[in-house]
Amino acid sequence: MATIDMNASDLVVALKKPRAKFTKKDVTAFIRKNGIRHVNFMYPGGDGRLKTLNFVINDADYLDEILTCGERVDGSSLFSYIEASSSDLYVVPRYSTAFMDPFATLPTICFLCSFFNKDGQPLESSPEHTLHKACAAFKKSTGLEFQAMGELEYYVISDASASFPAVDQKGYHESAPFAKFNEFRQKCMLCIAQAGGQIKYGHSEVGNFTQDGKLYEQNEIEFLPCPAEDAANQLTIAKWMIRNLGHQFGYDVTFAPKITVGKAGSGLHVHMRLMKNGVNQMLKNGVLSDVAKCAIAGMMELAPSITAFGNMNPTSYFRLVPHQEAPTNVCWGDRNRSVLVRVPLGWASKSDLCKQANPGEPESAYDVRQKQTVEMRSPDASANVYLLMAGLAVACRHGLEMKNGLEIAEKTYVNVNIHKRENAKLLDSLATLPDSCWASADKLVEQRAVYEEKGVFSPAMIDGIVAQLKAFKDKTLRRDVSKKPAEIAKLVKTYFYCG
């Protein structure tokens, strides 16, 4: 949990308490003290993007009313699987999510909201509540807390500059002036942090190219691990922040998984760790624990259907193609970027790196065990982040509940670059991810019982996602347009602002 000292959030500093402890009395006092007259309710729709409902504060009674009762919205316009005949839903603000809108000319406080049905019960098929159920089921079954964080990749696009050109596809961690959008990224990071986002770092990414007089530069903002519900909130707000700030600067921004052939695509890698009493359970005696291996086994089993939540438009599958850095085979490995689930470096060497780099420093007593995660590398920002996190929580719980989890983990482990020619036989032995939304929908149908177990994913939601994916009719699309650049460009344009 973030501390109050040096916290980036104006509300945390003003209220002198962590966000999780915000109350209606707290936010009302903040609104009064700062003369705020505008309130926004925000909530993700079925497309994963934030929707907004604006309020002006007429008087104190009305402020109390909206903060207590919420408001009514048309659910059928937000979610494809809700019928118009029974579409009224309530949206009620969650005080812990409050943040000041950095883009509003008039001072405005924003809240993320939860959906409730006509009976005053949480909407079973809402993305936010589905993730809540997934985390609760995980905790009840395993006694552990499911934590996550995302690596959010995106392209910034502006008029090309003739000075200090970057080398094509060599932008990883590039510095100014060869990287042109470092300051923009820093401003994005500050806005996100002020809204409660727990950011780890930001940097330029591999992708950069010039096309039709425009500069395309890939960037990444990575977050810190936290409870998965908070992680989903932060990523959803982050995308909204980056787009708005880009609009203010006159830049275009896209989170699309693939925007042109032969250039780096953008992913939304998700790191996970499992916690018990504040202690990370991913390591034991300095090596990957059986708990972590079983969680990975669950992701190996459900990987084909996880794409139904993490890769939700046809261009996702132009990124997930064989022999690229994005994974297509179901396997995992240590520090291996060619696999589906990577175990990154975890500070498990028992070496005091700080003292080695700074000989005058005393020995460090920092507990580095907390830093070990495992990373799912297939998703991209077309995902509905809440459903993706929920799907991963289900998969990890499934792995921990399976009797043969360690056996599956052993069978799917690889320690080589699977794309190298000498490893072709190994590559052929591995299961593959779906190659289209249509195929992902089929895999979700095959494995839906696991997601519906314990009431996590509602049958209506699964049916809605399957219908949404099938509607793309892309069963053979990747093959059909592989040598038709004009058709690929048309697809990219269609899904340019996905997620």
N, C-alpha and C positions, 0 to 999 in steps of 0.2 A: 504494500500500500504506500502511495506517495506521502511524503511528509509535508508539513505545513511550511517549514523553513525553506526559503527560496522557491516556493511553489510558483509556477507560471500563471496560475489561475487567479484572476482578480477576485472571484467569489471566495475561493479558499482563503486567500490572504485577508479579505475583509471580514469574513465570518469566523476566522480562526478555528476552523475545524475541517477535517477531510470531507470530500464530496459525499461519501457514503453516509455521512451523518447529517446532511442537510435536511432541514424540516421546512414545512410551509411557513412557519413563523420566521425562519431565517431568511428565506428568499423574499418574503413580503417586506421585511425590514430593509433588505438590500435595495429593493425596488423603491421604497419610500425615501431612503437616504440619498439615493442617486437620481431622484426625479425621473425615473423611467416611466414612460407612458405607453410602451408597446411590448406586447408579448407574442412570441411565435410558438405554436405547437408544431413539432416536426416528427415524422414517422416514415419508415421505409415502406414503399409499396411492393407489389409483386415483382417489379423490375429491379428492386434493390436500391433505387434512388430515393433520396429524402424528399418528402412532400411537406408543404408548409401551409399552416392556417394562421392568419394574422388576427390579432386582437388589439384594440386600443382600450386602455383602462379608463372607463367612464367614471368610476368612483371606487372607494375601498370595498364596498359590498360586492361589486361586480368582479373585482380582482379575486376576492375570496371565493366567489362562485366558480370562476373558471379553474382556479387552482384546486378546488375541492371536487367539483363535479365533472370537469372536463367538458367535452363537447361531442356533438353527434356528427358523423361523417358517412358518406356513401361507400360502403365496403366493396360493392360490385365494380366501382370505378377504380379501385385500388388493387383488387385481386381477381384474377380471371375465374377462380373456382367458387366465387360467392355469387349466388343468384340474385338478380335484381329484385325479385319478389320478397326477399328477406335480407336486404342489404344494409340496413341501418346498424351502425356500430358506434360505440363510444370510444373516444381517445382521451386518456387521462395522463397528465404529466407526471414524470418521475423526477422528483426534486433533485436527486443526486446527479442528474445529467445537465443541470442548468449551466448556461454559458452566455456571455455577451456576444451578440452578432457583430463581428469586426467590420462588416461591409455595409451595415445600415447607417444611413445619414442621420436618422433619428434614433436615439438610444433604445435598443431593443434587447430583451432577454429571451433566450430560447430554451426550450425543454424538449427532450425526446419523450415520446408517449408510448403507452401500452394500449392495446386494443381489448375491448370487452364486448360481449354479446348482449342481446336484449335482456337476458336474465341476470346481468351483472357479473357474469363469469368470464375469466380470461378467454379470448378467442383461441380455440384449440389449434386453428390452422394459421395463426399469425406467425411470421418468421421469428419475432422477438420471443414469443411465448414458447415456440418449438425449441429454441435454444435453451430457454430456462428449464424446460422439461428434460432436455437431453443432459444438462449439467446436474440436475437433481437426481436423475436416474443413475448417472455415473457415480455420484457421491454415495448414494444408497447402496449400490451394488458392490463398490470397491473400497469405500471408506476414504477415497482420495478426492482431491479437488482437481478438476480439469482446467488447466491454464493454457493460454495460447497468445500468439502475437503474429502480426503479418508483416511481410515485406511488400510494400506497395510500389509497383513500377508503373511509370507513365512516360509519355513523350510530351515535351514542350515544343511548340512550333511557332516560328516567327520568320520574318524576312531574313534571308541569308546575309552574313557578314563576310566581307572579303578578307578581313584581317584575322590572323592567327587561326587558320582553319584547323579543325580537329581531323585526325586520321580516321578514315571510314571504319566503323565497327571497332574502334580502339578507344572508346570513351571511358572505360572503367576507372573510376576514382580520379578522373582528369581534373586539373586545377585551372582556374582562370589564368590567362585569357583564352585558353584553348577550349575550356568549358564556358559556355555563355550564360548559363542560368543558375549559377551557384547562389547568387544573392536572392533570386526569386525563390529558390528552394528553401533558403534560410527563413525568409519571411513566411512561407507556407508552414514551416515547422513551428515557428513562434505562434502563429494563429492557432494551429492545431493544439499546441501545448497549453495555450491560454484557455482553450475549450475543454481541457481535461485530458488530452491525449498524452500518453506516457511514451515519449519518443526515445529511441535508442540512438539513432544517428541518421544522417542523410548523405547521399553522394551521387555523382553522375554515374551512369551505367554504361554498358558496352555500346549500346546502339547510338549511332549518330550518322547522319547522312544529309546531303543536300539534293533536293529534287524540285524542279520547276521553280527555282528561285527562292525556295523555302528551306530553312534549316530545321531539321528534326533532331532533337537531342533527348536521349533517354535519361531519366532520373529515377532515384529510389529513395523512399523514406521508410525506415524500419522502426518498429515499435518494440517496447519492452514486454516481457511476459506478464500477464495479469489474468484474473478470472475471465473465462472465455466470453461471458456476456459483456463485460467491459471492453474486451478486445474488439468485438463486433461493433459496438457503439463507436469506438474510436476510429475504426477504419471507415465506417459509413460517414461520419462527420468529416474525416480527413479528405475524402474524395470531394465532398461538397465544398470544403475550404479551398482546395487546390484549384478547382474549376472557377470558383468565384474570384480568387485572386488573379488567376490567369486572365479572366475577362477584364478585370480592372487594368492590368498591365498591357492589354491588347494582344496577348498571346493566345493561341489555341492549345488545348490540352486534351489528350486522349489516353484512356486506360485500356483501349482495345488490345486484345491479345496479339493481333498481327495486323500491321498496316501496310506492309509491302513485302514482296518475296525477296529472300536473300538477306534480309536485315533482321536484327534481333527482335524477337517478340517480347511482349510484356507479360509477366506472370504476377500472381499473388501467392507467393510461397507462404505457407503457414507453419510456424514452429509451435511445438507443444511440449509441456512438461506436466508431470503429475506430482502433486504436493500433498504432504501429510503433516499437520501441525507446523506448517511453515517451512518444512524441510523438503527439498527436491528429492524425489525417489528415482530419478533416472540413472543414478550411479550407485554402485555398491563396491566398496573397496577400490575405488578409482577406475572401475570399468563399467560398461553398460549393464544395467541391472536386468534381472529376469522380468521385472515389472515392465520395463521399457521394451524389452523384446516381445513380450506378449501383446503390448499395445500396438507395436509395429505389425505383428502377425494379423491383428484385426484389420489394420489398414491394407495389408496385402490381400486379405480375403474380400474386402468390400471395395477395393480400388476401382473396379470397373463401374460400379454404380455411384461412387463419390463424384465422378465426372458429371453426373446429372445435377449436382448442386454447385460444382466448381467450374464448369465449362459450359456455359449456357447459351452460346450462340454459334452459328456455323464457323465463324472465323477462329473460334477457339481451337478447332481441329486443323487449322492451317499452321498453328504454332506447335501442336503435338504431332509432329511428323518424325519418322525414323531418322536416326543419324544426326539429329540436332541436339543442342544442350537440353532442351525441354524433354522430359521423359516420355517414353511410349511403352516401356516394358515394366512389368510388375516385379520389382525387386528392391532391395535396400542395401546400403553399405556405409562404411565409415569414410567421411570426408570425400565422398564420391559424387560428383555432380552429373554423372550419367545415369543415376538411378532415380527411382520414383521417390523413395524416402531416404534422406541423407541424415547421417549422424554427424553433425559438425563438430569441430574442435570444441572441447569442453573444459579446458583449463584443468585437466586431470593428471598433469605430469608431476604434481607435487613439487614443482620448482617455483621459487619466489621470483617471479619475473620482474616485479617492481624493484626489488633490491638489486637485481642484476643490471637493470637499466639505469638505476640511480644508486650507485654504491654507497653514498652517504646516508641513505635512508635506513631506519631500523627495520627489522624483519616485519613483514606484513602478517596480520592475523585474519585477513579477509577470508571468509568462507566461500570459496569459488564453486562449491558443489551446485549452488543455485543456478549457475550459468548453463548447465547442460540441457539441451533440448534435442528433439528430433524434428525433421523438416519434411513436410509433404510438398512436393515440387510441381505437381500437375495443375493446380488451380490457377485461374486468372481472374481479372476484375470484372468479367461478365457475371461472376457469381453473385448470388444473393448471400452476402457475408454471413448473415445469421443462420441460414440453412446450411451453408458450407461448414461453419463451426459446429453446428448440431450434428451433421453427418459424421464429422471427424470424431466427435465425442462418442457417438454411437459405435463407430468402428473400433475405437480404443477400448471401450467397455466390452464389446464383443470379443476382442482378443483376450482380455483378462478373464472372461467367463469361459472361454474355450478350454477344453482339457488338453488339446494338442497344440497350444499356442507356441510353445518353445520349439516344437518340431517344425511347424510352419515357418517360424522365423529362421531356423537353421536352413531349411530347404530353399528359401528365397534370398538368402544373403549372397552378395557378390562383392569381390574386393578388387575388381579390374574395371577398366573402361570398356563397357559392353559394346561400344560402337566401333572399336578397333577391329580390323579385318581378322586378326588372329583369334578373336573371341566370337566369331560368327556362330560357331556351334552352340556356345552358351546362350547367345542371343536367341537362337531358334528354339531353345528349350523353355524360354520364359513366356508366361502369359502376357498379352498385350492389352492396352487400354482401348476403349472404343474409338472409332475414327469419325464419328459424327454425332450430332444431337440425337438422331434417330436411334443409333446403336446404344447410346447412353440411356435413353428411355427404356429400351429393351432390357438392359442390364438392371435398371432400377426396378422394373416389373419382376424380374427373376429374384431379386434380393430384397424386395419391399418388406417382407415379413420381419426382417431384422430391424429395420427402421421403425416399423409400427409397434414393435414389442415395447411393452411398458408404457404404451400410449404416447410415445415421443412424437413421431410424425403421424398426423391424422390421415386416415385413408383418403379424405377429400383433398388434402394437400398433395399427397402422392399422385392421385389421379390428375390433379391440376398441373403438376410439373411434367408428368408424362405427356399430357395433351399439349402443353406449351412446347416441349422439345420436338414432338412429332410434327407439330404444325410447320416447322421449318422445311420438312420434306427434303432433307439433305442426305439421305441414305448413301447416295453415290456421288454427292456433290464434289468432294475433294478430288476424286478421280476425274470427274467430268470436266472440271475447269482448270485442271493442273497446267495445261498448255494454252490457256486463254486469258492472257493478262488483263484484257478489258473487262472480262467477267469477274475476275478476282478484284479488280479496282472497284467495280460496282458494289460487290459484297462488302468491301472495306468501308466504303462510304455509308452503306446502309447501317452498319453496326459500329460506326466510329465513336459514338458517344454512349456506348453500352455501360451498364452498371452504374 
